[in-house]
Amino acid sequence: MIELQAGQLGDAQAGPRDGKILEAVTAWRPRFAIGGIDYGQIEGTLARIEDWTSWCEEWGRTARHYEELAEDAEVDGRMETAASAWRQAFRCWHFGKFVFTESEDAARTANDRAVACYKRGAWALRPPAQKVSIPYGDALIPGYLRIPEQLLSHAPLVLMIVGLDSVKEEMEVPGEYFLSRGMAVLAIDGPGQGEMEECANLEPHFESVVEACLDWVQKSDGFRTTRFGLYGRSLGGYFACRGAAFDDRVGATVSVSGPYCFADGWDTRGQLSRSAFQRRSGAADGEDAKERAALFTLEGVAPRIRRPLLVIHGARDRIIRQSAAERIASEACDAELKVYADGLHGLTNYPFEALSYAADWMAQHLRG
């Protein structure tokens, strides 16, 4: 049994001891909480991390604690508890490898464990999360499809798109807001994300991914629909805008904290974000990464977005400037801009407000 005695190893409130830890904690601590990790385990794990090189290792230690809880619960027949513990283990493994580029082996192991843990607990969600594979060239896009229990087959579906170094499983919490309003959700890993990290690089022309996913839904033997919405967060907000611009089947789109061009503000962006992009884009070095980031642009693309678009942003976002949101909204044909004056990147300090607004807006625009 893994004993977690964080209080004897340090005080998380005393602050991190490493510049990269400071960057990660400042940017992502609220995200850990809204992602579903218990507050005590967040603080306890952070307290044990003395330097950035041990970040992935210590989150893995907390993840193994939940794995043991899950295994013990399964032996006792407490399957709901086991499923919840497996999903807690996923969150810890995932945030351990999130923007962690110091050790490819450690990050790959954590990613594989994260995927496996979530899969063992996905069945217990209400409605359950069905693992799907969507043809995309010579590869398969992995996803989780969730359909409200009393939903008609032709009801709307929201394709949920994650950002830089995020994964489809993270869309469990946002997905609940859309599900409760009568919409199905399909959360995916695109090229360079999650289960596709090792087989492809991040794709600037993400409209091809959106096209493949919508084609698959329309050809599916099970759930089918002709009404589609897109929801994207961070770099996923950019991806969603690309899909909306090039696919007429998209009826409404929500972009949260999305960039206009990912190269904008590159030199002042945090080192973790830049390093993660370098790795996920397949760039050879920092300069190459900056050049590739410039390919992720809505220049000449945003005006093609003719269906309703909701752009949500936080004025205190340190990763993507508010000017990016303003430019997207000004160039799209039918856009609404909603800015939270003290909102952080991804609106992690306003999860209920931002997600409720987005889900209500989407339901209104996709309602048949």
C-alpha positions in Angstrom: 0.0 0.0 0.0 1.3 3.4 -0.9 1.4 5.7 2.1 0.8 9.4 1.3 2.0 11.5 4.2 2.3 14.9 2.4 2.2 16.8 5.7 5.6 15.3 6.7 7.2 16.1 3.3 6.4 19.8 3.0 3.8 22.5 3.0 2.1 23.0 -0.4 1.0 26.5 0.7 4.6 27.5 1.2 4.9 27.7 -2.5 6.9 25.8 -5.2 10.7 25.8 -5.1 11.3 25.7 -8.9 10.4 28.1 -11.7 8.7 25.5 -13.8 6.7 24.3 -10.8 5.7 27.9 -10.2 4.5 28.2 -13.8 2.5 25.0 -13.7 0.9 25.7 -10.3 0.0 29.3 -11.2 -1.6 28.2 -14.5 -3.1 24.9 -13.6 -3.9 24.5 -9.9 -7.6 25.5 -10.4 -7.8 23.1 -13.4 -6.7 20.2 -11.2 -9.7 20.9 -8.9 -12.3 21.3 -11.6 -11.0 18.2 -13.3 -12.1 16.3 -10.2 -8.9 15.7 -8.2 -9.6 15.9 -4.4 -8.2 19.1 -2.9 -6.2 17.2 -0.3 -4.5 15.1 -2.9 -3.7 18.2 -5.0 -2.0 20.0 -2.1 -0.4 16.8 -0.8 1.1 15.9 -4.1 2.4 19.5 -4.7 4.0 19.5 -1.3 6.2 16.5 -2.2 7.5 18.0 -5.4 10.9 19.6 -4.7 11.9 20.2 -8.3 10.3 19.9 -11.8 12.1 16.7 -12.6 10.0 14.9 -9.9 6.7 16.3 -11.1 5.6 13.3 -13.1 6.9 10.8 -10.5 5.0 12.3 -7.6 1.7 12.6 -9.5 2.3 9.0 -10.5 2.7 8.1 -6.8 -0.7 9.7 -6.1 -2.2 7.9 -9.1 -1.0 4.5 -7.8 -2.7 5.2 -4.5 -6.0 5.5 -6.4 -5.2 2.4 -8.4 -4.8 0.4 -5.2 -8.1 1.8 -3.9 -9.7 0.7 -7.2 -8.3 -2.8 -7.1 -9.3 -3.3 -3.4 -12.8 -2.1 -4.2 -13.1 -4.5 -7.1 -12.1 -7.4 -5.0 -14.8 -6.5 -2.5 -17.4 -6.0 -5.2 -17.7 -2.3 -4.7 -17.7 -1.6 -8.4 -19.0 2.0 -8.3 -16.2 3.0 -5.9 -13.7 1.1 -8.1 -14.8 3.0 -11.2 -14.5 6.4 -9.5 -11.1 5.5 -8.2 -9.9 4.5 -11.6 -11.0 7.8 -13.0 -9.2 9.6 -10.1 -6.0 7.6 -11.0 -6.4 8.8 -14.6 -6.5 12.4 -13.6 -3.3 12.1 -11.6 -1.5 10.2 -14.3 -2.6 12.8 -16.8 -1.6 15.8 -14.9 1.7 14.2 -14.1 2.6 14.1 -17.8 0.8 17.3 -18.7 3.4 19.6 -20.4 6.1 17.4 -18.9 8.8 17.0 -21.5 11.9 16.2 -19.4 11.5 12.4 -19.8 9.8 10.9 -22.8 9.7 7.5 -21.2 8.1 8.7 -18.0 5.5 10.8 -19.9 4.7 8.0 -22.3 4.2 5.6 -19.3 2.0 8.1 -17.5 -0.1 8.6 -20.7 -0.6 4.9 -21.2 -1.6 4.4 -17.6 -3.9 7.4 -17.8 -5.7 5.9 -20.8 -6.0 2.5 -19.2 -7.3 3.7 -15.9 -10.0 5.9 -17.4 -11.2 3.0 -19.7 -11.7 0.8 -16.6 -13.9 3.5 -15.0 -15.8 4.9 -18.0 -18.6 2.4 -17.8 -19.9 3.9 -14.6 -20.6 7.4 -15.9 -24.3 8.3 -16.4 -24.7 8.1 -19.3 -21.8 5.7 -19.9 -18.8 6.7 -22.1 -18.5 4.4 -25.1 -15.0 4.1 -26.5 -15.0 4.7 -30.3 -12.4 4.7 -33.1 -12.9 7.0 -36.1 -11.0 6.4 -39.4 -8.7 9.2 -40.3 -6.4 8.4 -43.2 -4.2 5.5 -42.1 -4.9 6.2 -38.4 -7.8 6.0 -36.0 -9.1 9.0 -34.0 -9.9 7.7 -30.5 -13.0 9.1 -28.8 -15.6 8.7 -26.1 -19.3 9.0 -27.1 -21.9 9.8 -24.5 -25.6 9.9 -25.4 -28.3 11.0 -22.9 -30.5 8.0 -22.0 -33.8 9.2 -23.5 -32.3 11.1 -26.4 -33.7 10.7 -29.9 -31.3 9.6 -32.5 -31.5 12.9 -34.4 -30.8 15.1 -31.5 -27.7 17.4 -31.6 -24.2 16.3 -31.0 -21.3 18.4 -29.7 -17.8 17.5 -30.8 -15.5 18.3 -27.9 -12.0 19.3 -28.9 -9.1 19.5 -26.5 -6.0 21.8 -26.6 -2.3 21.6 -26.3 -1.3 18.4 -24.3 -4.9 17.9 -23.2 -6.8 14.7 -23.7 -10.4 13.6 -24.5 -10.9 12.2 -21.0 -10.7 15.7 -19.6 -13.9 16.6 -21.3 -15.9 14.5 -18.9 -16.8 17.4 -16.7 -17.6 19.9 -19.5 -19.5 17.2 -21.2 -22.0 17.0 -18.3 -23.2 20.5 -19.0 -24.2 19.6 -22.6 -25.6 16.2 -21.8 -27.9 17.7 -19.1 -29.4 19.9 -21.8 -30.2 17.1 -24.2 -27.1 17.0 -26.4 -24.9 14.1 -27.1 -21.1 14.6 -26.8 -18.2 13.1 -28.6 -14.8 13.9 -27.1 -11.7 13.1 -29.2 -8.0 13.0 -29.2 -6.8 14.6 -32.5 -3.3 14.3 -34.0 -0.6 15.0 -31.4 -3.0 14.6 -28.5 -3.6 11.8 -26.0 -3.6 8.4 -27.6 -2.4 10.0 -30.9 0.6 11.7 -29.4 3.1 9.1 -30.7 1.6 8.5 -34.1 1.1 12.1 -35.4 2.0 15.7 -34.8 -0.5 18.5 -34.0 -2.5 19.4 -37.1 -2.9 23.1 -37.9 -5.6 22.3 -40.5 -7.9 20.7 -38.0 -10.9 20.9 -40.3 -9.8 17.6 -41.8 -10.2 16.0 -38.3 -13.6 17.6 -37.8 -14.7 16.4 -41.2 -13.7 12.8 -40.4 -15.6 12.8 -37.1 -18.8 14.2 -38.6 -18.6 11.8 -41.5 -18.3 8.9 -39.0 -21.3 10.0 -36.9 -23.5 10.3 -40.0 -22.5 6.8 -41.2 -22.8 5.2 -37.8 -25.1 2.3 -37.3 -26.1 3.6 -33.8 -26.5 7.2 -33.0 -27.0 9.5 -36.0 -27.7 13.2 -36.3 -27.6 16.1 -38.8 -27.1 18.8 -36.1 -23.6 19.4 -35.0 -21.9 21.8 -32.6 -18.2 22.3 -31.8 -16.7 23.1 -28.4 -13.0 23.7 -28.1 -10.8 25.0 -25.2 -7.4 26.7 -25.5 -5.7 25.5 -28.7 -8.9 23.4 -29.1 -10.7 26.7 -29.5 -8.6 27.4 -32.5 -9.3 23.9 -33.8 -13.0 24.4 -33.4 -12.9 27.6 -35.4 -11.1 25.8 -38.2 -13.8 23.2 -38.3 -16.6 25.8 -38.2 -15.0 27.7 -41.1 -14.7 24.8 -43.5 -17.6 22.4 -42.7 -21.2 23.6 -43.4 -22.6 20.9 -41.2 -21.5 22.8 -38.1 -24.4 24.7 -36.8 -22.8 26.5 -33.8 -19.3 26.8 -32.2 -17.9 27.7 -28.9 -14.3 28.7 -28.6 -12.9 29.1 -25.1 -9.5 30.9 -24.6 -8.6 30.0 -28.2 -5.7 31.8 -30.1 -6.0 33.7 -33.3 -2.5 32.7 -34.2 -0.5 30.5 -31.8 2.7 32.3 -32.6 1.3 35.6 -31.2 3.0 36.3 -27.9 5.3 33.4 -28.3 8.4 34.9 -26.8 6.6 35.9 -23.6 4.6 32.6 -23.2 5.6 30.2 -20.5 8.5 27.8 -21.1 6.3 24.8 -20.3 3.7 25.7 -23.0 6.4 26.4 -25.6 8.3 23.1 -24.8 5.0 21.1 -25.0 4.2 22.6 -28.3 7.7 21.9 -29.6 7.3 18.2 -28.7 3.7 17.8 -29.9 4.3 19.6 -33.2 7.5 17.6 -34.0 9.6 20.7 -34.1 13.4 20.3 -34.0 14.1 23.2 -31.7 12.6 26.3 -30.2 12.9 28.4 -33.4 11.4 25.7 -35.5 8.5 25.5 -32.9 7.9 29.2 -33.3 7.7 28.9 -37.1 5.3 26.0 -36.8 3.2 27.9 -34.3 2.7 30.5 -37.0 0.9 27.9 -39.2 -1.8 27.6 -36.5 -3.6 30.8 -37.7 -7.1 32.0 -38.5 -5.8 34.6 -40.9 -8.2 34.5 -43.8 -10.1 31.7 -42.1 -12.2 33.5 -39.4 -14.3 35.4 -42.0 -15.4 32.0 -43.3 -17.2 31.3 -40.1 -20.7 32.1 -41.0 -22.7 30.2 -38.5 -23.1 31.4 -34.8 -19.9 31.5 -32.9 -19.5 32.2 -29.1 -16.0 33.3 -28.1 -15.3 33.1 -24.4 -12.2 34.6 -22.8 -10.6 35.7 -19.5 -9.1 39.1 -19.3 -6.4 37.7 -17.0 -5.4 35.0 -19.4 -1.5 34.8 -19.4 -1.3 32.3 -22.2 -3.6 33.7 -24.9 -4.2 37.4 -25.1 -7.6 38.9 -25.0 -6.9 40.6 -28.3 -7.0 37.2 -29.9 -10.6 36.6 -28.8 -11.5 40.1 -29.9 -10.0 39.6 -33.4 -11.7 36.2 -33.9 -15.1 37.7 -32.9 -14.7 40.8 -35.1 -13.8 38.8 -38.2 -16.4 36.0 -37.9 -19.7 36.8 -39.5 -22.0 36.0 -36.6 -20.1 36.1 -33.3 -20.7 36.9 -29.7 -17.8 37.8 -27.4 -18.0 37.2 -23.7 -15.1 38.3 -21.5 -14.8 37.6 -17.8 -12.9 40.5 -16.3 -10.8 38.4 -13.9 -11.0 35.1 -15.8 -7.9 32.9 -16.2 -7.0 30.8 -19.1 -9.7 28.3 -19.8 -11.9 30.1 -17.3 -10.7 27.6 -14.7 -11.8 30.1 -12.0 -15.3 30.4 -13.5 -16.1 26.8 -14.5 -19.8 26.8 -13.6 -20.5 30.3 -15.1 -18.6 29.7 -18.3 -19.7 26.2 -19.0 -23.4 26.9 -18.1 -23.4 29.9 -20.4 -21.7 27.9 -23.2 -24.1 24.9 -22.9 -27.2 27.1 -22.7 -26.0 29.1 -25.8 -25.3 25.8 -27.7 -28.6 24.3 -26.8 -30.4 27.4 -28.0 -28.6 27.5 -31.4 -28.8 23.8 -32.1 -32.4 23.4 -31.0 -34.5 21.9 -33.9 
